[in-house]
Amino acid sequence: MASLLSYSETTAKRERVTAPYGSWKSPITADVISHASKRLSGISVDGDCRLIWLESRPNESGRSVLVKEPEKPGDEPVDVTPKEFAVRTVCQEYGGGAFCISGDTLVFSNYKDQRLYKQSLHLKGSPPLPITPDYGGPSVCYADGVFDSRFGRYVTVREDRRENSVNPTTTIVAIGLGEKDTQEPKVLISGNDFYAFPRMDPKGEKIAWVEWGHPNMPWDKAELWVGYISEAGDTYKRVCVAGCDPKHVESPTEPKWSPKGELFFITDRQNGFWNLYKWIESANEVMPLYPLNAEFARPLWVFGMNSYEVIQSNAQKTLIACSCRQRGRSHLAIVDILRSSLSLLDIPFMDIQDITSGNNCLYVEGASEVLPTSVAKVTFNDEKSEVIDFQIIWSSSPVSLKYDSYFSLPELIEFPTEVPGQNAYAYFYPPSNQFYQASPEEKPPLLLKRHGGPTRETRRILNLSIQYWTSRGWAFVDVNYGGSSGYGREFRERLLGCWGIVDVDDCCSCAKFLVESRKVDGNRLCITGASAGGYTTLAALAFRETFRAGASLCGVADLNMLKEETHKFESHYLDNFVVSEKDCYERSPINSVEKFSCPIILFQGLEDKVVPPDQARKIYTALKQKGLPVALVEYKDEQHGFRKAENIKFTLEQQMLFFARLVGHFDVADEITPIKIDNFD
């Protein structure tokens, strides 16, 4: 304690160095970020009630590994996945739901061949055994599976690319677990474009699932069905629970059976917010559990989401632990179904993703503005009315807390948009470094980030990639424009027919709001974004004059090319956002190169099937020919988004240096070797 106090006293006495914004030195380096930040892709509990999680490791080229909670506190976690395997599915390209556990049996999808493997969690050293056929390559993939104890099989979504890799066939299949030789999976459900959440009831007599078809995305319009299982293991009768009534436009998601065989799910049919419902089987009706203008789920971009758990189900009481989200903040809540009540529980997380039941506890994936993405063990009192213990079991970035004195805390801002009476939201991070200050006359440069999707949400969590900028003297703003999720269907649908207009306007309005609020320098506004965020970046630079430079990561330059070349899941995504061919042409930045007037840097993975590399190459060539400062960085063996530590580091550093050289008018403190900028160097 003495050394800590003396360090604090030294820090307090030390005078701050006055230096230009953007030139400050920071210990939050790109090396720290790229090697310290692991991704979490699912949590579960084994037969011993110990947590198992799936983490992606940048320092192993993004390899995804299942890890088991140590038996004794203080011991090291144990890798479950052998070194020659990686747990990841490419189903719908975005994956998710790559593993499932029942007792001591694990089934997982192996990244290299996309086959399913069965592994014992108790027999140490027992090799994983394949349970699906070898088709000579990763042409068939699986996701979102569950065990069917009645028939000793595994029920899962299958995406089959053998006949058509562009338009694969998606079904729900059953795979035997007892045979020594792998057999062809048995098709249980088929006929629609997409399926998710196959869930067996406790007796194995019914199966629930969600399905949807083109041109809808699962958050636009979907259907929840229940099928009855025959003695032969087939579905012999089907009932539509939600999504088939023409009176309701809804997107049901996350069906779940209670131990008593009750079916719960989430949908947005009444108030436009994803709320909890229960199916009344006898009347084939649905009943809201606790209507609230809050989101109890999030868009189905990846398989295997788990936003709630039935934690008590008996004659006296049925309780559901869930996440509910309002105005950019998540809350852990308990819904008492019999009393029709909702109680909020106090935990340090301000953002919650998945929830998994443990032994008299919950494992909660969450984060806050000072905590990186983590998994916490949350223990209740007997009445489930109060949290008595909160313990972090896993952290995506354990080293983060070393730098807490540098953290910039976000401010939720609500700003006016171009549409009178409509506001949008953002998180504003001011520059923050305990050892530096700028002159009173200077305002900081701003980097505005636009999230991907576009139907996604930026969230109020500790992200060292943001702190990388703010600790060097940049202001940073993360925008939830009209069309983002997290604020209900009405807000989400502001983008219908208006992609490339509403999102661009809202980003420009946010930047102008911060300039008018005297928080940032209006002559040093930069914009960055990945995927759909890259499209908004390019569109803002082509069609507006707000920003001075931009960075596009795997961004869209040509909407028509995207419609023709992207994968099945998003092949009709644009249909609702950009209605006509004329709009597609006019809103594509590649067709308005003459309107660009500022520098751009582009980053692209060469294995990207969502936004193929030709998009980046096309806009790069056009801007180079026009004479604008432009740079293109291509990464071999990277897909949609970058997983390798060296590429994460390089992308971050080169963005910083690019903006500093062309817009910032300052020297960065880090030693970074610049890449060649065409029409500048």
C-alpha positions in Angstrom: 0.0 0.0 0.0 2.9 2.4 0.8 4.3 2.1 -2.7 0.9 2.7 -4.2 0.4 5.8 -2.2 3.8 7.2 -3.0 3.2 6.6 -6.7 -0.2 8.4 -6.5 1.5 11.3 -4.6 4.2 11.5 -7.2 1.6 11.6 -10.0 -0.4 14.3 -8.2 2.7 16.5 -7.8 4.0 16.0 -11.3 3.0 18.9 -13.5 1.3 18.1 -16.8 3.3 18.6 -20.0 1.6 21.0 -22.4 1.7 19.4 -25.9 -0.6 19.4 -28.9 -3.6 17.1 -28.9 -2.8 13.9 -30.7 1.0 14.0 -29.8 0.7 12.7 -26.3 2.6 9.6 -25.3 0.6 6.7 -23.9 1.3 3.2 -22.5 -1.8 1.9 -24.2 0.0 0.8 -27.3 -1.2 -1.0 -30.3 0.9 -4.0 -29.1 -0.9 -4.0 -25.8 -4.3 -3.9 -27.6 -3.6 -6.5 -30.2 -2.1 -9.1 -27.8 -4.4 -8.5 -24.8 -7.8 -8.4 -26.3 -9.4 -11.9 -26.7 -12.8 -12.4 -28.1 -15.6 -14.3 -26.4 -17.8 -16.5 -28.5 -19.9 -18.5 -26.1 -20.2 -19.7 -22.5 -21.7 -22.9 -21.0 -21.5 -25.1 -17.9 -20.4 -28.8 -17.8 -21.7 -31.6 -15.6 -19.5 -30.5 -12.8 -21.1 -27.1 -12.9 -17.8 -25.5 -14.0 -17.8 -22.8 -16.6 -16.5 -23.4 -20.1 -15.9 -20.5 -22.5 -14.8 -20.1 -26.1 -12.1 -17.5 -26.6 -10.4 -16.3 -29.7 -6.7 -15.6 -29.3 -5.1 -12.9 -31.5 -1.6 -14.2 -30.6 -2.5 -17.6 -32.1 -3.7 -16.1 -35.4 -7.2 -15.8 -34.0 -7.6 -19.5 -33.1 -10.7 -20.2 -31.0 -10.2 -22.4 -28.0 -12.6 -23.9 -25.4 -11.3 -23.3 -21.8 -12.5 -24.7 -18.5 -12.8 -22.9 -15.2 -10.2 -24.2 -12.8 -11.3 -26.6 -10.1 -9.8 -24.5 -7.3 -9.8 -20.7 -7.1 -6.4 -19.3 -8.0 -5.4 -22.2 -10.3 -4.9 -21.7 -14.0 -7.8 -22.4 -16.4 -7.4 -25.5 -18.6 -7.6 -25.7 -22.4 -10.2 -28.2 -23.5 -9.5 -27.9 -27.2 -6.4 -29.9 -28.4 -3.8 -27.9 -30.2 -4.6 -29.3 -33.6 -8.2 -28.2 -33.4 -10.0 -24.8 -33.4 -13.6 -24.3 -32.4 -15.4 -22.2 -35.0 -18.2 -22.5 -37.5 -18.6 -20.4 -40.6 -22.3 -21.0 -40.9 -23.9 -17.8 -42.3 -20.3 -16.5 -42.4 -20.7 -14.8 -39.0 -20.9 -18.2 -37.1 -21.7 -18.5 -33.4 -23.2 -21.5 -31.6 -20.1 -23.5 -32.4 -20.4 -25.9 -29.4 -22.8 -27.4 -27.0 -22.3 -29.4 -23.7 -24.4 -32.0 -21.9 -22.9 -33.5 -18.8 -19.4 -34.5 -19.7 -20.0 -34.7 -23.5 -19.0 -31.8 -25.7 -19.9 -31.4 -29.4 -18.1 -28.7 -31.3 -17.5 -27.5 -34.9 -13.8 -27.7 -36.0 -12.8 -24.7 -38.1 -10.5 -26.4 -40.6 -12.9 -29.0 -41.9 -16.2 -27.7 -40.4 -17.1 -31.2 -39.2 -18.7 -31.8 -35.9 -16.7 -33.7 -33.3 -17.6 -35.3 -30.0 -15.3 -35.1 -27.0 -15.4 -36.3 -23.4 -14.7 -33.6 -20.8 -13.8 -36.2 -18.1 -11.4 -38.5 -19.9 -8.2 -36.5 -20.1 -6.4 -36.9 -23.3 -9.3 -38.6 -25.1 -9.2 -37.3 -28.7 -12.3 -35.7 -30.3 -14.1 -38.0 -32.7 -16.0 -36.9 -35.8 -19.7 -37.4 -35.8 -20.5 -36.0 -39.3 -19.3 -37.3 -42.7 -16.1 -36.1 -44.4 -17.2 -34.4 -47.6 -13.6 -33.7 -48.7 -13.5 -30.1 -47.5 -15.4 -27.5 -45.4 -18.5 -27.5 -47.7 -21.0 -28.4 -45.0 -21.1 -26.5 -41.7 -23.2 -26.7 -38.5 -24.3 -24.3 -35.8 -26.6 -23.8 -32.8 -27.0 -27.4 -31.9 -28.6 -29.1 -28.8 -28.7 -32.6 -27.4 -31.8 -34.8 -27.8 -31.6 -37.3 -25.0 -34.7 -39.2 -26.0 -33.1 -40.4 -29.3 -29.4 -40.1 -28.3 -28.7 -37.5 -31.1 -27.6 -34.0 -31.7 -30.1 -31.6 -33.4 -28.5 -28.6 -35.2 -28.7 -26.1 -38.0 -26.9 -27.3 -41.1 -25.7 -25.2 -44.1 -24.9 -27.3 -47.1 -22.7 -25.7 -49.8 -22.0 -28.8 -51.9 -24.4 -28.0 -54.7 -24.3 -24.3 -54.6 -21.7 -22.3 -52.5 -23.4 -19.0 -53.3 -26.9 -20.1 -52.3 -26.4 -23.0 -49.8 -29.3 -25.1 -48.5 -30.1 -24.6 -44.8 -32.0 -27.2 -42.8 -32.4 -28.5 -39.2 -30.9 -32.0 -39.0 -30.4 -34.8 -36.4 -27.0 -36.5 -36.0 -26.7 -39.8 -34.2 -24.2 -39.8 -31.2 -24.0 -43.5 -30.6 -22.7 -45.0 -33.9 -19.1 -45.7 -34.3 -19.3 -44.8 -38.0 -20.5 -41.4 -39.0 -23.8 -41.4 -40.9 -25.5 -38.9 -43.1 -27.6 -36.5 -40.9 -31.3 -36.9 -40.9 -33.3 -33.8 -42.1 -36.0 -32.8 -39.6 -37.0 -29.3 -40.8 -36.6 -27.9 -44.3 -38.1 -25.7 -46.9 -37.3 -22.1 -45.8 -34.2 -20.0 -46.5 -32.9 -19.8 -42.9 -33.2 -21.5 -39.5 -32.0 -20.9 -36.0 -32.6 -21.9 -32.3 -33.6 -25.6 -32.7 -34.6 -26.3 -29.1 -35.9 -29.7 -27.7 -38.4 -29.8 -24.9 -37.4 -31.7 -21.7 -39.1 -34.9 -22.8 -37.9 -34.8 -26.4 -41.5 -34.8 -27.6 -41.5 -31.3 -29.2 -39.0 -29.1 -31.0 -39.1 -25.3 -31.3 -37.3 -23.3 -33.9 -37.1 -19.9 -35.6 -37.2 -19.5 -39.4 -37.3 -16.7 -41.9 -37.0 -16.2 -45.7 -35.8 -13.7 -48.3 -36.0 -10.8 -48.4 -36.3 -10.5 -44.6 -33.5 -10.4 -42.1 -34.4 -12.2 -38.8 -35.0 -8.9 -37.1 -37.4 -7.7 -39.8 -39.8 -10.6 -39.9 -39.4 -14.2 -38.7 -41.6 -17.1 -37.5 -41.5 -19.3 -34.4 -42.7 -22.8 -34.9 -43.2 -25.9 -32.7 -43.0 -29.4 -34.2 -44.2 -32.6 -32.5 -41.8 -35.5 -32.6 -43.0 -39.0 -33.5 -41.8 -42.4 -32.1 -39.6 -42.6 -35.1 -38.0 -39.3 -34.4 -39.6 -37.3 -37.2 -41.8 -34.1 -36.9 -45.3 -35.1 -37.7 -47.2 -31.9 -36.8 -46.2 -28.3 -36.9 -47.8 -25.2 -35.2 -46.8 -21.6 -35.8 -46.5 -19.9 -32.5 -45.6 -16.4 -33.6 -44.9 -14.5 -36.8 -47.7 -16.0 -39.0 -50.5 -13.6 -37.9 -50.9 -10.9 -40.6 -52.0 -8.5 -37.8 -48.5 -8.5 -36.3 -45.2 -7.7 -38.0 -42.7 -9.3 -35.6 -39.4 -11.0 -35.2 -39.5 -13.7 -32.6 -36.2 -15.0 -31.3 -34.6 -17.2 -28.6 -37.2 -19.9 -27.8 -36.5 -21.8 -24.6 -38.3 -24.6 -22.7 -38.6 -24.6 -19.0 -38.0 -27.8 -16.9 -41.8 -28.1 -16.8 -42.1 -28.0 -20.6 -43.3 -24.4 -20.9 -42.2 -22.5 -24.0 -40.8 -19.0 -23.5 -39.5 -16.7 -26.2 -38.8 -13.1 -27.1 -40.6 -11.0 -29.7 -41.4 -7.4 -30.6 -45.1 -7.7 -31.6 -46.8 -5.2 -29.3 -44.6 -2.2 -28.5 -41.8 -2.6 -31.0 -39.4 -3.7 -28.3 -38.1 -7.3 -27.9 -40.0 -8.5 -24.8 -40.5 -11.9 -23.1 -43.5 -14.0 -23.9 -45.0 -17.4 -23.0 -46.8 -19.8 -25.4 -50.2 -21.1 -24.2 -50.2 -24.4 -26.0 -53.9 -25.3 -25.4 -55.1 -22.2 -27.2 -52.1 -21.6 -29.3 -51.9 -18.1 -27.9 -49.0 -16.0 -26.6 -48.9 -14.0 -23.4 -46.5 -11.1 -22.6 -44.7 -11.6 -19.3 -43.8 -8.0 -18.5 -44.4 -5.4 -21.3 -41.7 -2.8 -21.2 -40.2 -0.3 -23.7 -36.8 -2.1 -23.3 -34.9 -4.6 -25.4 -34.6 -8.1 -23.9 -32.7 -9.4 -26.9 -30.5 -8.2 -29.7 -30.4 -8.8 -33.5 -29.6 -12.3 -34.7 -26.2 -11.8 -36.4 -24.7 -14.9 -34.8 -26.1 -18.2 -33.7 -26.3 -19.3 -30.1 -27.4 -16.1 -28.3 -28.7 -16.7 -24.8 -30.2 -13.5 -23.3 -32.2 -15.1 -20.5 -32.5 -18.3 -18.3 -35.4 -19.9 -16.4 -33.8 -20.1 -13.0 -36.7 -21.4 -10.9 -39.8 -23.3 -12.1 -42.2 -25.0 -9.7 -45.7 -24.7 -8.5 -45.0 -21.8 -6.2 -42.8 -19.7 -8.4 -41.4 -19.3 -12.0 -38.5 -16.9 -12.2 -36.6 -15.8 -15.3 -33.2 -14.0 -15.1 -32.7 -11.8 -18.1 -31.0 -8.7 -19.5 -33.1 -5.7 -20.3 -31.7 -2.7 -22.1 -32.9 1.0 -22.0 -31.2 4.1 -23.3 -27.9 2.4 -23.9 -27.6 0.6 -20.6 -28.2 -3.1 -19.8 -29.7 -4.3 -16.4 -29.7 -7.7 -14.9 -33.3 -8.4 -14.0 -35.5 -11.1 -12.5 -39.0 -11.5 -13.9 -41.5 -13.2 -11.6 -44.1 -14.7 -13.9 -46.8 -15.4 -11.4 -46.6 -11.9 -9.9 -46.0 -10.2 -13.2 -43.1 -8.2 -11.7 -39.6 -7.2 -12.7 -36.8 -6.5 -10.3 -33.5 -5.0 -11.2 -30.3 -6.4 -9.6 -27.3 -4.3 -8.9 -24.1 -5.5 -10.6 -21.1 -3.6 -11.9 -21.9 -4.4 -15.6 -23.5 -1.7 -17.6 -23.7 -3.9 -20.7 -24.9 -7.6 -20.7 -24.7 -10.1 -23.6 -25.3 -13.8 -22.7 -26.5 -15.4 -19.5 -26.0 -19.0 -18.4 -27.3 -20.9 -15.4 -24.8 -22.4 -13.0 -25.1 -24.2 -9.6 -27.2 -21.7 -7.6 -25.7 -18.9 -9.6 -25.6 -17.2 -13.0 -22.6 -16.7 -15.3 -23.1 -13.4 -17.0 -21.1 -12.0 -20.0 -20.9 -8.3 -19.7 -18.8 -5.2 -19.4 -18.8 -1.5 -18.3 -17.0 1.7 -19.1 -14.2 0.6 -16.8 -14.4 -3.2 -17.3 -13.6 -5.0 -20.6 -15.8 -7.8 -21.8 -15.8 -10.4 -19.0 -17.7 -13.3 -17.5 -18.8 -13.0 -13.9 -20.2 -15.5 -11.5 -23.3 -13.9 -9.9 -24.6 -15.5 -6.7 -28.1 -14.7 -5.3 -29.7 -15.0 -1.9 -32.2 -17.8 -1.5 -35.1 -15.6 -2.6 -33.2 -14.6 -5.8 -34.0 -11.0 -4.9 -30.4 -9.8 -4.2 -26.9 -10.3 -5.4 -24.6 -11.5 -2.6 -21.5 -12.1 -4.6 -20.0 -10.9 -7.9 -16.8 -12.6 -9.1 -15.0 -12.1 -12.4 -14.1 -15.5 -13.8 -12.7 -14.5 -17.2 -11.6 -11.2 -18.8 -11.0 -10.5 -22.4 -8.2 -8.1 -21.4 -6.9 -8.7 -17.9 -4.1 -6.1 -18.4 -6.7 -3.3 -19.0 -6.9 -2.3 -15.4 -3.2 -1.4 -15.3 -4.2 1.6 -17.4 -7.3 2.8 -15.6 -5.8 6.2 -14.7 -5.7 6.9 -18.5 -9.3 5.9 -19.2 -11.6 8.4 -20.8 -15.2 7.8 -19.5 -17.9 8.1 -22.1 -20.7 10.6 -22.0 -24.1 9.5 -23.5 -25.1 12.3 -25.8 -28.5 12.8 -27.5 -28.2 15.0 -30.5 -30.7 16.4 -33.0 -30.8 14.9 -36.5 -31.8 16.4 -39.9 -35.4 15.3 -39.2 -37.2 17.8 -36.9 -38.2 16.1 -33.6 -35.9 13.1 -34.1 -32.8 12.6 -32.1 -30.0 10.0 -32.2 -27.4 8.9 -29.7 -23.7 8.5 -29.3 -21.0 8.0 -26.7 -18.5 10.8 -26.5 -15.0 10.2 -25.1 -12.9 13.3 -24.4 -9.1 13.2 -24.5 -7.6 11.9 -21.3 -4.0 11.5 -20.1 -2.8 12.2 -16.6 0.5 13.5 -17.8 -0.5 15.8 -20.6 -2.6 18.8 -21.4 -3.1 20.9 -24.5 -3.1 24.7 -24.6 -6.4 26.3 -23.6 -6.8 27.7 -27.2 -6.7 24.3 -28.9 -9.6 22.0 -29.4 -8.9 18.3 -30.0 -9.2 16.4 -33.3 -12.2 14.1 -33.5 -12.4 10.5 -34.7 -16.0 9.5 -35.3 -16.7 5.8 -35.5 -19.7 4.3 -37.2 -20.5 0.7 -36.2 -21.1 -2.1 -38.7 -24.3 -3.9 -39.5 -26.0 -1.5 -40.2 -28.5 -3.2 -37.8 -26.1 -3.2 -34.8 -25.5 -1.1 -31.8 -22.4 0.5 -30.3 -22.2 -0.2 -26.6 -20.9 1.6 -23.5 -18.0 -0.8 -22.7 -14.3 -0.5 -22.1 -12.5 -0.8 -25.4 -8.8 -0.2 -25.3 -8.9 0.6 -29.1 -10.8 3.7 -28.2 -8.6 4.5 -25.2 -5.6 4.2 -27.7 -6.9 7.4 -29.3 -8.1 9.4 -26.3 -4.9 8.8 -24.3 -3.0 10.4 -27.1 -5.2 13.4 -27.2 -7.9 12.6 -29.6 -11.6 13.0 -28.9 -13.6 10.0 -30.0 -17.3 9.5 -30.6 -19.2 6.2 -31.2 -22.5 6.8 -32.9 -25.9 5.0 -32.8 -27.5 6.5 -35.8 -31.1 6.0 -36.9 -31.3 2.3 -37.9 -29.2 1.1 -35.0 -30.6 -1.6 -32.7 -31.1 -1.2 -29.0 -33.8 1.5 -29.2 -36.8 -0.5 -30.5 -38.2 -1.3 -34.0 -39.3 2.3 -34.8 -35.8 3.6 -34.4 -34.4 0.6 -36.2 -36.6 1.2 -39.2 -35.5 4.8 -39.7 -33.0 3.3 -42.2 -35.6 1.6 -44.4 -35.2 3.0 -47.9 -32.7 5.4 -46.5 -29.3 3.7 -46.2 -26.6 6.1 -47.2 -28.8 9.0 -46.2 -30.0 8.7 -42.6 -26.8 7.1 -41.3 -24.6 9.6 -43.1 -26.8 12.6 -42.0 -26.7 11.4 -38.4 -23.0 11.0 -38.3 -22.5 14.4 -39.8 -25.1 15.9 -37.3 -23.2 14.3 -34.4 -19.9 15.8 -35.5 -21.4 19.2 -36.0 -23.1 19.0 -32.6 -19.8 18.4 -30.9 -18.2 21.3 -32.8 -21.0 23.6 -31.8 -20.7 22.4 -28.2 -17.0 23.5 -28.4 -15.8 20.0 -27.6 -13.8 19.4 -30.8 -11.9 21.1 -33.6 -14.2 21.5 -36.6 -11.2 21.6 -39.0 -9.9 18.2 -37.8 -12.9 15.8 -38.1 -12.1 12.2 -39.2 -14.4 9.2 -39.6 -13.8 5.5 -39.5 -15.9 2.4 -39.8 -15.8 -1.3 -40.7 -18.1 -3.2 -43.2 -21.4 -1.2 -43.3 -19.5 1.4 -41.2 -17.0 1.5 -44.0 -19.8 2.3 -46.4 -21.0 5.2 -44.3 -17.4 6.4 -44.1 -17.0 6.4 -47.9 -20.5 7.9 -48.4 -19.9 10.7 -45.9 -16.7 11.6 -47.7 -18.3 11.5 -51.1 -21.6 13.1 -50.5 -20.9 15.5 -47.6 -18.2 18.0 -46.7 -18.1 17.5 -42.9 -15.0 15.3 -42.5 -11.4 15.9 -43.5 -10.2 12.3 -43.8 -11.5 8.8 -43.4 -10.6 5.1 -42.9 -12.6 2.3 -44.3 -12.1 -1.3 -43.0 -13.6 -3.9 -45.4 -16.1 -1.2 -46.4 -18.7 -1.2 -49.2 -18.0 1.1 -52.2 -20.5 -0.3 -54.7 -23.9 -1.3 -53.6 -24.8 -3.2 -56.8 -21.6 -5.2 -56.5 -22.4 -6.0 -52.9 -25.8 -7.3 -53.9 -24.3 -9.5 -56.6 -21.4 -10.9 -54.7 -22.2 -11.1 -50.9 -23.1 -14.3 -49.1 -26.6 -15.8 -48.8 -27.5 -14.4 -45.4 -27.2 -10.8 -46.5 -27.9 -11.3 -50.2 -31.3 -9.4 -49.8 -30.3 -7.2 -46.9 -30.2 -4.2 -49.1 -33.6 -4.7 -50.6 -35.3 -2.8 -47.7 -32.6 -0.2 -47.4 -32.0 0.8 -51.0 -35.2 0.1 -52.9 -34.4 0.9 -56.6 -31.5 0.3 -59.0 -31.3 4.1 -59.4 -30.8 4.6 -55.7 -28.2 1.8 -55.6 -26.2 3.6 -58.3 -26.6 7.1 -56.9 -25.7 6.1 -53.3 -22.6 4.0 -54.3 -19.5 6.1 -53.5 -17.7 4.5 -56.4 -20.0 6.2 -58.8 -19.3 9.7 -57.4 -15.5 9.7 -57.3 -15.5 13.3 -58.6 -17.2 14.3 -55.3 -14.4 13.0 -53.1 -12.0 15.7 -51.9 -10.1 14.4 -48.9 -7.6 11.6 -48.0 -8.7 8.0 -47.4 -7.0 4.8 -46.2 -8.5 1.4 -46.9 -8.0 -2.0 -45.1 -9.2 -5.3 -46.6 -9.0 -9.0 -45.8 -8.4 -11.0 -49.0 -10.6 -14.0 -47.8 -13.6 -11.7 -47.1 -16.8 -13.3 -48.5 -19.1 -10.7 -47.0 -17.5 -7.7 -48.7 -15.2 -9.1 -51.4 -11.8 -7.5 -51.9 -12.8 -6.0 -55.3 -14.7 -3.3 -53.4 -11.6 -1.9 -51.8 -9.5 -2.2 -54.9 -12.1 -0.5 -57.1 -12.4 2.6 -54.9 -8.6 2.7 -54.3 -7.9 2.7 -58.1 -10.5 5.4 -58.7 -9.2 7.7 -56.0 -5.6 7.2 -57.0 -6.4 8.1 -60.6 -8.3 11.2 -59.3 -5.1 12.4 -57.5 -6.3 12.2 -53.9 -4.1 10.9 -51.1 -5.0 7.2 -50.7 -3.6 4.0 -49.4 -4.7 0.4 -49.5 -3.6 -2.3 -47.1 -4.5 -5.9 -47.9 -4.3 -8.8 -45.5 -3.7 -12.4 -46.7 -5.7 -15.1 -44.8 -8.0 -12.5 -43.1 -11.8 -12.6 -43.6 -14.5 -10.0 -42.6 -12.8 -8.3 -39.7 -9.2 -8.9 -38.6 -8.3 -11.6 -36.1 -4.5 -11.8 -36.2 -2.6 -9.7 -33.6 -0.1 -8.3 -36.1 -2.9 -7.1 -38.4 -4.9 -5.6 -35.6 -1.8 -3.7 -34.5 -0.9 -2.5 -38.0 -4.4 -1.3 -38.7 -4.6 0.8 -35.6 -1.2 2.3 -36.0 -1.5 3.2 -39.6 -4.9 4.9 -39.1 -3.3 7.0 -36.4 -0.3 7.9 -38.5 -2.4 8.6 -41.6 -4.7 11.0 -39.8 -1.8 12.7 -38.1 0.1 13.3 -41.3 -2.8 14.5 -43.4 -5.1 16.2 -41.0 -3.8 16.4 -37.5 -0.7 18.7 -38.0 1.2 17.1 -35.2 3.8 14.4 -34.7 2.8 11.1 -33.0 4.8 10.0 -30.0 4.9 6.4 -31.1 7.6 5.1 -33.4 5.6 3.9 -36.4 7.0 3.2 -39.9 4.6 4.9 -42.3 3.3 3.1 -45.4 3.4 4.8 -48.8 0.4 7.1 -49.4 -0.3 7.5 -53.1 -0.5 11.1 -54.3 1.1 12.3 -51.1 4.6 10.7 -50.6 
